[in-house]
Amino acid sequence: KLVWTAVKGQVATVNKTFKPRDVKVLTRDALAKIDIEYWNKCEEHVLREEEAY
């Protein structure tokens, strides 16, 4: 969910046309920018939250 939120935020920031085709391209571009370091940070965050319960 954290990664998807980051992707949606990136798309919202750069989307100017709101055309489905453009949004699809922007989404793919945003997903490509998610690196392993960010993914690992999100995973660590989720694991910490789970441990809190």
N, CA, C and O atoms as CSV, one atom per row, in Angstrom:
chain,resi,resn,atom,element,x,y,z
A,1,LYS,N,N,0.822,-1.186,0.000
A,1,LYS,CA,C,0.000,0.000,0.000
A,1,LYS,C,C,0.871,1.257,0.000
A,1,LYS,O,O,0.529,2.256,-0.633
A,2,LEU,N,N,1.980,1.201,0.703
A,2,LEU,CA,C,2.877,2.353,0.745
A,2,LEU,C,C,3.477,2.646,-0.628
A,2,LEU,O,O,3.606,3.803,-1.029
A,3,VAL,N,N,3.838,1.590,-1.333
A,3,VAL,CA,C,4.418,1.769,-2.667
A,3,VAL,C,C,3.369,2.336,-3.617
A,3,VAL,O,O,3.658,3.243,-4.398
A,4,TRP,N,N,2.164,1.808,-3.551
A,4,TRP,CA,C,1.095,2.292,-4.429
A,4,TRP,C,C,0.794,3.760,-4.149
A,4,TRP,O,O,0.528,4.525,-5.076
A,5,THR,N,N,0.832,4.158,-2.887
A,5,THR,CA,C,0.606,5.555,-2.528
A,5,THR,C,C,1.681,6.443,-3.141
A,5,THR,O,O,1.380,7.529,-3.638
A,6,ALA,N,N,2.918,5.994,-3.110
A,6,ALA,CA,C,4.011,6.763,-3.712
A,6,ALA,C,C,3.820,6.889,-5.223
A,6,ALA,O,O,4.040,7.955,-5.797
A,7,VAL,N,N,3.411,5.797,-5.856
A,7,VAL,CA,C,3.185,5.813,-7.309
A,7,VAL,C,C,2.054,6.780,-7.655
A,7,VAL,O,O,2.186,7.594,-8.569
A,8,LYS,N,N,0.949,6.690,-6.928
A,8,LYS,CA,C,-0.186,7.582,-7.203
A,8,LYS,C,C,0.201,9.040,-6.998
A,8,LYS,O,O,-0.219,9.910,-7.761
A,9,GLY,N,N,0.995,9.306,-5.977
A,9,GLY,CA,C,1.436,10.674,-5.725
A,9,GLY,C,C,2.299,11.208,-6.847
A,9,GLY,O,O,2.157,12.361,-7.254
A,10,GLN,N,N,3.196,10.371,-7.347
A,10,GLN,CA,C,4.060,10.773,-8.457
A,10,GLN,C,C,3.226,11.042,-9.707
A,10,GLN,O,O,3.447,12.036,-10.399
A,11,VAL,N,N,2.280,10.170,-9.995
A,11,VAL,CA,C,1.421,10.359,-11.171
A,11,VAL,C,C,0.616,11.650,-11.026
A,11,VAL,O,O,0.505,12.422,-11.979
A,12,ALA,N,N,0.066,11.883,-9.861
A,12,ALA,CA,C,-0.739,13.086,-9.638
A,12,ALA,C,C,0.089,14.352,-9.809
A,12,ALA,O,O,-0.416,15.372,-10.279
A,13,THR,N,N,1.355,14.284,-9.429
A,13,THR,CA,C,2.225,15.452,-9.527
A,13,THR,C,C,2.506,15.843,-10.975
A,13,THR,O,O,2.564,17.030,-11.296
A,14,VAL,N,N,2.680,14.863,-11.842
A,14,VAL,CA,C,3.096,15.157,-13.214
A,14,VAL,C,C,1.973,15.052,-14.245
A,14,VAL,O,O,2.164,15.429,-15.401
A,15,ASN,N,N,0.816,14.551,-13.848
A,15,ASN,CA,C,-0.283,14.369,-14.795
A,15,ASN,C,C,-0.891,15.715,-15.174
A,15,ASN,O,O,-1.362,16.463,-14.318
A,16,LYS,N,N,-0.874,16.003,-16.448
A,16,LYS,CA,C,-1.434,17.264,-16.940
A,16,LYS,C,C,-2.646,17.065,-17.840
A,16,LYS,O,O,-3.462,17.974,-17.993
A,17,THR,N,N,-2.771,15.877,-18.439
A,17,THR,CA,C,-3.828,15.666,-19.431
A,17,THR,C,C,-5.010,14.859,-18.896
A,17,THR,O,O,-6.134,15.015,-19.374
A,18,PHE,N,N,-4.764,14.011,-17.922
A,18,PHE,CA,C,-5.788,13.134,-17.337
A,18,PHE,C,C,-6.360,12.131,-18.343
A,18,PHE,O,O,-7.415,11.543,-18.107
A,19,LYS,N,N,-5.667,11.941,-19.447
A,19,LYS,CA,C,-6.082,10.939,-20.429
A,19,LYS,C,C,-5.610,9.565,-19.953
A,19,LYS,O,O,-4.479,9.427,-19.486
A,20,PRO,N,N,-6.466,8.548,-20.069
A,20,PRO,CA,C,-6.093,7.210,-19.598
A,20,PRO,C,C,-4.762,6.710,-20.169
A,20,PRO,O,O,-3.969,6.104,-19.448
A,21,ARG,N,N,-4.520,6.954,-21.424
A,21,ARG,CA,C,-3.275,6.503,-22.048
A,21,ARG,C,C,-2.072,7.170,-21.379
A,21,ARG,O,O,-1.061,6.518,-21.117
A,22,ASP,N,N,-2.186,8.468,-21.105
A,22,ASP,CA,C,-1.094,9.190,-20.452
A,22,ASP,C,C,-0.901,8.725,-19.010
A,22,ASP,O,O,0.228,8.584,-18.540
A,23,VAL,N,N,-2.002,8.491,-18.322
A,23,VAL,CA,C,-1.917,8.014,-16.937
A,23,VAL,C,C,-1.237,6.645,-16.892
A,23,VAL,O,O,-0.463,6.363,-15.977
A,24,LYS,N,N,-1.521,5.812,-17.863
A,24,LYS,CA,C,-0.891,4.491,-17.928
A,24,LYS,C,C,0.624,4.625,-18.076
A,24,LYS,O,O,1.380,3.936,-17.391
A,25,VAL,N,N,1.060,5.497,-18.956
A,25,VAL,CA,C,2.494,5.722,-19.161
A,25,VAL,C,C,3.127,6.296,-17.897
A,25,VAL,O,O,4.198,5.856,-17.478
A,26,LEU,N,N,2.464,7.273,-17.295
A,26,LEU,CA,C,2.989,7.885,-16.075
A,26,LEU,C,C,3.075,6.871,-14.938
A,26,LEU,O,O,4.015,6.900,-14.143
A,27,THR,N,N,2.102,5.983,-14.865
A,27,THR,CA,C,2.113,4.951,-13.829
A,27,THR,C,C,3.287,4.005,-14.030
A,27,THR,O,O,3.974,3.650,-13.071
A,28,ARG,N,N,3.515,3.604,-15.246
A,28,ARG,CA,C,4.658,2.720,-15.529
A,28,ARG,C,C,5.973,3.414,-15.207
A,28,ARG,O,O,6.885,2.797,-14.656
A,29,ASP,N,N,6.073,4.692,-15.547
A,29,ASP,CA,C,7.287,5.456,-15.235
A,29,ASP,C,C,7.503,5.550,-13.727
A,29,ASP,O,O,8.621,5.383,-13.239
A,30,ALA,N,N,6.432,5.817,-13.003
A,30,ALA,CA,C,6.537,5.936,-11.544
A,30,ALA,C,C,6.922,4.595,-10.918
A,30,ALA,O,O,7.733,4.556,-9.993
A,31,LEU,N,N,6.352,3.509,-11.410
A,31,LEU,CA,C,6.708,2.185,-10.893
A,31,LEU,C,C,8.178,1.867,-11.157
A,31,LEU,O,O,8.840,1.242,-10.329
A,32,ALA,N,N,8.678,2.294,-12.296
A,32,ALA,CA,C,10.081,2.044,-12.633
A,32,ALA,C,C,11.028,2.792,-11.699
A,32,ALA,O,O,12.178,2.389,-11.529
A,33,LYS,N,N,10.554,3.870,-11.097
A,33,LYS,CA,C,11.390,4.665,-10.191
A,33,LYS,C,C,11.448,4.094,-8.779
A,33,LYS,O,O,12.261,4.536,-7.966
A,34,ILE,N,N,10.597,3.119,-8.479
A,34,ILE,CA,C,10.613,2.493,-7.158
A,34,ILE,C,C,11.809,1.546,-7.118
A,34,ILE,O,O,11.822,0.511,-7.784
A,35,ASP,N,N,12.808,1.919,-6.326
A,35,ASP,CA,C,14.004,1.089,-6.258
A,35,ASP,C,C,13.941,0.133,-5.066
A,35,ASP,O,O,13.041,0.208,-4.231
A,36,ILE,N,N,14.910,-0.751,-5.015
A,36,ILE,CA,C,14.929,-1.781,-3.978
A,36,ILE,C,C,15.059,-1.163,-2.589
A,36,ILE,O,O,14.503,-1.686,-1.623
A,37,GLU,N,N,15.784,-0.064,-2.485
A,37,GLU,CA,C,15.957,0.590,-1.185
A,37,GLU,C,C,14.620,1.097,-0.648
A,37,GLU,O,O,14.306,0.893,0.524
A,38,TYR,N,N,13.832,1.755,-1.496
A,38,TYR,CA,C,12.523,2.249,-1.066
A,38,TYR,C,C,11.602,1.079,-0.713
A,38,TYR,O,O,10.894,1.116,0.293
A,39,TRP,N,N,11.621,0.053,-1.545
A,39,TRP,CA,C,10.784,-1.119,-1.298
A,39,TRP,C,C,11.137,-1.739,0.054
A,39,TRP,O,O,10.246,-2.101,0.823
A,40,ASN,N,N,12.437,-1.862,0.345
A,40,ASN,CA,C,12.868,-2.436,1.620
A,40,ASN,C,C,12.428,-1.579,2.801
A,40,ASN,O,O,12.028,-2.114,3.835
A,41,LYS,N,N,12.495,-0.263,2.662
A,41,LYS,CA,C,12.041,0.626,3.732
A,41,LYS,C,C,10.549,0.433,4.001
A,41,LYS,O,O,10.116,0.419,5.153
A,42,CYS,N,N,9.785,0.287,2.953
A,42,CYS,CA,C,8.347,0.051,3.120
A,42,CYS,C,C,8.099,-1.277,3.820
A,42,CYS,O,O,7.250,-1.375,4.706
A,43,GLU,N,N,8.843,-2.289,3.416
A,43,GLU,CA,C,8.686,-3.604,4.030
A,43,GLU,C,C,9.055,-3.555,5.517
A,43,GLU,O,O,8.349,-4.121,6.351
A,44,GLU,N,N,10.152,-2.886,5.843
A,44,GLU,CA,C,10.560,-2.758,7.246
A,44,GLU,C,C,9.498,-2.023,8.060
A,44,GLU,O,O,9.218,-2.388,9.202
A,45,HIS,N,N,8.919,-1.004,7.476
A,45,HIS,CA,C,7.863,-0.250,8.159
A,45,HIS,C,C,6.669,-1.156,8.472
A,45,HIS,O,O,6.138,-1.133,9.583
A,46,VAL,N,N,6.262,-1.936,7.502
A,46,VAL,CA,C,5.122,-2.840,7.700
A,46,VAL,C,C,5.436,-3.865,8.788
A,46,VAL,O,O,4.587,-4.156,9.630
A,47,LEU,N,N,6.634,-4.403,8.773
A,47,LEU,CA,C,7.011,-5.390,9.786
A,47,LEU,C,C,7.014,-4.772,11.186
A,47,LEU,O,O,6.586,-5.416,12.144
A,48,ARG,N,N,7.490,-3.534,11.314
A,48,ARG,CA,C,7.453,-2.851,12.613
A,48,ARG,C,C,6.017,-2.640,13.074
A,48,ARG,O,O,5.704,-2.818,14.252
A,49,GLU,N,N,5.150,-2.263,12.146
A,49,GLU,CA,C,3.741,-2.059,12.497
A,49,GLU,C,C,3.094,-3.365,12.948
A,49,GLU,O,O,2.311,-3.377,13.898
A,50,GLU,N,N,3.418,-4.459,12.270
A,50,GLU,CA,C,2.867,-5.757,12.657
A,50,GLU,C,C,3.339,-6.160,14.050
A,50,GLU,O,O,2.567,-6.714,14.833
A,51,GLU,N,N,4.588,-5.888,14.359
A,51,GLU,CA,C,5.126,-6.239,15.672
A,51,GLU,C,C,4.459,-5.437,16.783
A,51,GLU,O,O,4.390,-5.892,17.925
A,52,ALA,N,N,3.973,-4.261,16.456
A,52,ALA,CA,C,3.332,-3.407,17.452
A,52,ALA,C,C,2.003,-4.004,17.925
A,52,ALA,O,O,1.499,-3.642,18.988
A,53,TYR,N,N,1.450,-4.904,17.144
A,53,TYR,CA,C,0.166,-5.500,17.514
A,53,TYR,C,C,0.408,-6.773,18.195
A,53,TYR,O,O,-0.540,-7.449,18.596
